[in-house]
Amino acid sequence: MAVSPHNPNYIFCVGNYYFNSAYHLGVSHSRDGGTTWEHDTVDTGGRGWAVAFDPIDPNKVYVGGDTGYSYPTLYISTDLGATWNPSRTGLRGQVYVITPDPFNNQIVYCGTTAGVYKSTNGGTTWDSLPLRRQIRALVIDSTNPNYIYAGTYGYGVYLSTDAGVSWDSFNLGLTNRKILALALRSGEDPILFAGTEGGAVFRTTPPTALTERIRLGRNGQKVNLLISPNPNYGIVKISCNLNEPAQVRLRIFNRTGQKVIDFGNHHLPKGDWSWQLDTKYLPSGVYFYELNVNGTTITRKAVVLKKD
C-alpha cells in the first residue's frame, strides 16, 4: 500500500489473484482516503508485490511484482492509474520494493530477488548494483539521498553511503536477519526500524554524515564538524572549519565511556582543519567524537563496521 505524498486521499494497493488457471496483477486505488475503492487488472499472468508514488510528479505511480515464474514485472502510470506501461529493461528477479529518490525523480531504486537495481531515467531502464541478495526493503535517508538501507532476506541490513556504488553490512545486535520491512526516522535523532520474519522488530541509531554546528564567542561565529565516511572501516576524515581562532581539542570515546584517542589540545587559527584516523584497528561498534572549541563541546556518534 502507498499513500500519495501529494494528496493523502489517493491510496494505491497492489496484489494478485488467481483466476482461470492464471495469476493476475491487480491494483486497487482510492481517491477519497479509503472510503471507496476501484480495481484494475494491470497484468494478466503477473503478481503484484510493490507500489510507490513518485515524490515529485503527483500523477506518476510504480507497481512491481513478477510473472509467477520469477521473472520481473514493473509498470509505470503517468496518469494516476488510468493507463499503465511496462518498464522492466535490465531487471531480474521478483520485484519486492520500489523506492524513488526523494530529491531526484529520475533516480529510482528497485529491490528484487536478484539484488538492488537503479534507474537514472525515471524507470525506463535499470542497472544492477553490487548487492546481489534477495531484497525485501529499501529506504533512503531524506536528509542525504546517498545513504540507502537495504533489508535482505537472510543476510540482514546493508548500508550504502554512496548512492549504491558500494555496500556494507549493518547488523550489530540484529539476531534475526530475515528482514521484511525497514522504516527510517531521519533528522537530528534518527532511528532505523527493521521488521523481521516471525514478528520481531529491531531498532538502532543509524549512521549519517555527521554535520553539526556550535556557536562560538559573542559574535555568534560557527564551526562545522564533519565525520566521513560514516559508518567507516579504514581511513576516516574528521574535519572542521573555524571562523575565528580557537582552542580546539578532539577526543574519541567508545560506548562504555573509555577514551580511545586524544588528538591533543591545540590553538588553531581560523580556517579548515582535519584529522585522519585508521579505524580498521578499532573493534566494530559505536564511537563518540567529542570536539571542544573554546570550552564548548559537542558529541556525536559514528560507527565502525568490519566487512563480512
N, C-alpha and C positions, 0 to 999 in steps of 0.2 A: 504494500500500500504506500502511496505517496500523496502528500498534500502540497498543493501548489504554493510556492513561496510568494507568488504574486497576488493570489486570491484564495484564501483558505476555504472558500466554498467549493473549489474544484478539487476533487479527490479521485484518484485513479487506483484501481486494484487490478492485479494481473493474476491469472491462474490457468487451470486447464481442466478439461473434462473429457471423458471417453464416450464416444457415440459412434455407432455403426462401424465398430472394429477399428476406430482411429482416434488418436489424440487430437484435441483442438485447443489452440492457444486463444484464450479469451481475455478481454479487457472490460471491466465494469467501471463506469465513471458516474460521478455525481456532480451536479452543478449547483447544488443547494445545501452543501455541508453535510451530505449523507442522508437527507430526508428521503430522496428518491434516487433511483439508480437506472441506468441504461446499460445494456450489454451488447458487445460486438464481438464477433469471431474474427480475429486478425489473421490466423494461420491455421488451415486445416492440415493436420499432421504434425503440429507443434505443441509444445508445452511451455507455459509461462512461469518464470521464477523471479523476474526483476522488473522494476519500473522506477523511473526517475524523471523529474521535471528539469528542464533547462533553467539555470539560475538567472539568466538574463532575458531570454526570449520567452514571453509568457505563453506562447502558443506551441512551444516545442516540447514533446514528450518522447521518452525512450521506453521500449519494453524489450525484454530479452528472455531467452529460455533455450529450448533445444527441440529437435525434431522427434524426440522419443528414441533416438538411436545414437545419442551422444554427439550429434552434430549441432553447431550453434545456430540459434535463431535470434535475430535482432531486427527490430522495426523502429522506424522513426516517424512521428507525426509532426507536421508543422502547422496543423490547424486544430489543435486540441482534440485529436482523436477522430476527426471526420474521415480522414484518409490516412493510410499507413504505407510506408515504403521500406522494403528490405535493405539492410545495410550490414553485411557481415564479412566483407572482404578482408581477409587476413586473420579472422577469428578462428579459434579452435576450441573445442570442448563446450560443455553446457554452460550457459551464461547464468550466473547466480546473483551478480550485483553490478549495477551501473552507477558510476559516480562522476558527475561533471565537475570540472574545476570551478570554484565559486567566483573567480575573478575573470576567467577567460573561457567563454563557452565553446571555443574551438577545441579546447583540450577536454577530453573525456576519458575516464579510466573504466575498464571492464574487468571483472573477476570471473574466471571460468574454472572448469575442472582441469584445464591445462595451464593455468597461471594468470598473470596480470597482463592486460593489453592496454595500449594507449592510442588514442586518436588525436591528431593535431589538426583535423579538418572537420570538426563537428560530427564525427561518427561515420564519415564517408568510407574511410579505410582505417585499418587497425594494424599496429605493430606490436610484436611480443616484447615484453620486458623481462629482465633476468631474474624473475621469481616464478619458478615453474612448480608450484604446488597447487593443490585444489583450494581455490579462493572462495570463501563464503561471505566475506565482509570487507569493505573498503571505506575508510573515512579520510578526509582531508582537513588539515588544520586551517581554520578560517582566518587565522592571523598570519599564516605563512604557507601558501599552497605547495611549497616544495616538500613539506612534511606530510607523508602519506602513511597511514597504518593499514596493514593488510591482515585479516584474520584467516588463517588456513585451517583446514580440517585435518588435524593430526599433528601439526607442527607448530601450533601456537601463533603468536603475533610477530609480524615483521614490520620494520620501520625503514622508510626511505627518507633521507633528508635532502635529496637532490632530484625530486620530481620523477622518481622511478628508475634512475640510472643504476643505482646500487641499493642493496637491501641488507639489513642486519636483523637477526632475531632479537626479540624484546620479550623475554619470557621469565624474568626473575620473579619467583613466587607463584608462577602460573602452573598449577598442578594438573589441570585439565587442558590439554592443547587442542581439543576438538572445538574450534571456535565457530559459532553460528551467527554471532552479531557483535558489532562494535558500535559504541557511541562515544563521542568526544565533546567535552565541555572545554572550549578554548578560553583564552583570556589570561588574566594575571594569576589565577588559581586553577589551572587546567586539571581535569580528571578524565582518564580514559577508562571506560567500562567495557568488559568483554563477557558476552553471554556464551555459555558452553553447552555442549550436549549433556543432557541429564539435569539441566535446570540451574546449575551453579553460575553465579555472576561474580566476576573478579573486578577489582578497581585498582588503579595505580596512578601515580603522578607522572604524566608523560613528559619526556624531554622536549624542549623547544630551543630555538636560537635565542639565548637569554640576552635580552637588552633591557637595561634598567637605567633610570636617571635619578640622581640625587642632587639636591640643591647645595650650592657652595657659597659661603660668605654672605655678606649683607646685600650684595647686588643680585643675588639670585642666579649666579652662574651655575651651569650644569655640567655634569660629566657623564659620558656614556660608557657602559660596561658591556662588552660583547664576548661571549664564550662560543667558539666554533671550531669544529662541528660538535653537535650535541644531539644524541649520545656520541661518544668517541671511543676509539681504540687506536692508540698510536699518538701522533702529534696533535695536540690541541693548542689553539692560539687564544690567549686571553688578552684583550686589548681595551684601551680606554682613551678617551680624548679629554684633555684638561683645557678648560677655557681660561684658567689662571694658574699661576704656580701653586703647588700644594705639597703637603707632606703625605706620602702615599705608602700604604702597607697592604700587601696581598698575601693572604693565607688560605690554605685549603684544609678542610676537616672531613673525616669520614662520618658515617651516620651515627656512630657512637659518641661523637664529640672529640675524638682523638685528632690532634693536629698531625697532618701528613706532610705538609710542605709549608715553609715560611720563606717567602721571597725577600724578606727584609724590609726595613723602614728607610725610605728614600725621599729626599726633597727633589721634586721634579719640576722643571719649567713647563709652561703651557705648551700644548701640542699633542701629538699622537704617540702613545706608548703601548708596548705589547710585551708579553711574556710567552714563552713556549714551554710545554710540558709533555713528556712522553708517557702517556697513560698505560702503555702496554705492560709496565712493571707494577701497576696497581691492580688489586683484586676487583672483580666486577662489583658494581654497586652504585649507590647514590653518594655523591660528594657535595660538600657545601663550599662555595667560593666566597670568601669574605674580603671585601675591599673597604679599607678605611681611608678616607680622604679628609684631611684636616679635622679629624675627630669624629666624622660622620661615617657610619658603617652601613653597608647593605650586604645582605647574604642571599644567595640564590643557589638553586640546585643544578647539578649536571650529572650525567650518568656515564659510567664506564661499562661498555659492553664487550665481552670477549666473543670472538667469532666462533660459531659452532664448528 
